[in-house]
Amino acid sequence: MVQKNIAVDESPWWVYIILSSDNSYYTGITVDMARRWNEHLHSPKGAKFFRGRKPKQLVYLQACENRSVASSREAAIKKLSRINKIKLLADPINQLKKALDQGLVLTD
């Protein structure tokens, strides 16, 4: 599958990876990363994955043009081995730094 590079400020959908307190990775999709981060930290709306562990750090963010593309990308990432997920974090397709530079704020 060819990955299109969508501008951070144009994306309605995001694929993200969170490093958890037990050093495992959680992959998900959202339209609002700051809201979803807060849900994982403080709300019952957060993923069941975070019951018994806590989100530690957002480590990957990729813009997608729609929910279908985001869901497909999420599924592909979930199939990757841990080693390949770690390699993905350094890939230029990871738009986390750009999103943070453009004002994405994640609160505790």
N, C-alpha and C positions, 0 to 999 in steps of 0.2 A: 504494500500500500504506500503510495507517495504521500508524504506529509506536506501540506501547504503551511506556509508560515503566515499566520494571521496576525495583524497588528494587535498589540495588547489592548488598546483602547477601543477596538472594533469588535471584540469577541463577546458574544452572548453566552458562550459555554466554555468551561474550563475543565481540563483533566489535571488532577493534582496528586502528589504523593506526599504523605506525611511520615516522618520518622517518629516512632512511638517510644515511650519510656523503656520498653524492653528491647529496643533497637531493631524491631521489625518494621516493615513498611506497609502502610495502608494506602490504597489507591481509590480515588473516587472522582465524581464529576459534580459540578455546580454551576450556577449562573452568578453567584455572589460569594467569592472566596472568603472575604472577611466574616460574613454572616455564618458560613459553614464552619469555619475555624472555631468561632465562638460556640456554635452548637456542639461540636465535638468536645470542647472543653467543659461546657457548663449546662448543657440541655439534654433532656431525654430524647430530643430529636437527633442527637449525634449518633454515629454508627455504633452498633452493638460491639464491634471490634474494640472500642475504647472503654468497655466495661472491664475493669481489672487492669487496664493500662491507660496511660495518658498520652495525648499528642505532645510531642516534644518540639518538633521543628517542621515547618513546611520546607520541603527540599526540591520540589519539582512543580512546575506550572506550565501548562501548554494550552494555548488558545485553540478553539475549534469553531468551525463555522455554524454548527447546529448540534442538537442533542444526539442525533444518529451518529455523526462522526465522533463526538465525544464518547459515546457509549462503546463504539467499536474500538477506539483507542484505549479506553479503560480496560476492556477485555483483553486486548493484546498485551498491555503492560502487566496485567495480573498473571498472564501465562509465562512471563519472563522469569528466569532464575534470579536469585538474589544478586549474583555477580553481574548479570546483564542489567538489572535495575540500577546498580551502582554506576555502571558505565553510562547509562542513560542520563543520570544526574549531571554529568559533565558534557553532555551533547549540546551543541548550539541550539537545538530545538527547545531546550529548557528556557522558558521565558520568565523565570522567577526574578532574576536580578532586574530585568527591564520593568516588570510590574512594580517591584518595590521602589525603583527609581522614579516611577510615575505616580507614586503616592499610595500604593496598597499598604494598608496598616493592619497588622494582626495584633490583637490585644490579648492579655492573659485574663 
